[in-house]
Amino acid sequence: MLQITIPGRGRLELKHVVLDFNGTFALDGTVLPGVVERLNRLAESLELHIFTADTFGTAREACAAINGVIKVVSQEVVGPEKEWYVKELGAANTVAIGNGANDRLMLRRAVLGILVLGPEGTAAEAFDAADIVVKDINDGLDLLLNPKRLAATLRR
């Protein structure tokens, strides 16, 4: 568990991170540099859940070295499934990280939504759902690995 006090917002008790795969921490089915190391450091205190439609058919192999659960979805429209998953884990204890239109619902549902401006781009409709916008996935993961940065960004 990761506990963070945000001045003006209160205490967050985080247990889970739900991440989109392609576009968020992978490009064309390949994990971006620096991500595996950061995710495994996070996995020491949080449960990792990787959500993907596996567009390129590489997710399981690409994520084999990551200490987390890989959820390959079969539905064409996955936004509601991602939101439901966050709700079932416990939205009050879950961070959601994504970049796409189908991440909008989970970003809004989670207690903390991080939107990634990665090399694949970012869906404009996901902006309103996020609490934080970062320029790349490693910056977003570093916020969780260095909670004082997170507190500085979210303080009111």
C-alpha positions, 0 to 999 in steps of 0.5 A: 500500500502507498499512503499519500497525504495531499494538502487540501485533498486528504489522505490517499491509501493506494493499493492498485494501479490499473494501466493501459498497455499500448499508447500508455507504456508501450508503442506498437506493442513494445514496452518503452525504455525504463518502464519495466524497472519502474513498474517492478519497483511499484509492484513492491507496494502496489498491485499492478493490473495491465489492461490491453486489447493486445492490438499487436499480439505482443502484450503477454510476451512484452510484459513477462518481466513485469510483476503484475496481472495482464488482462487481455480484453476481448470486447471491441468497446473496452471503456466500460470494462476498464471502469468496471474493473477499477470499481471492482478493485475498489476505486477509492484505492486505485490509480488509473493510468492511460492515454486513450478515449477508452481510458476515460471512464477508468481515469474518472472512476479511480481516486487518481487518474493519470493521463499520459501524453505518449508517442501515440498521442492522447485522446482529447476526451480523456483530459477532463477525466484525469487528475494529472497529465504527464508528458510520458509514462516514466514521469507518471510512474515517477510521481508514484515512486516519489509521492512528494512530487504527487502531493506538490502537483495535487495540493490545493 
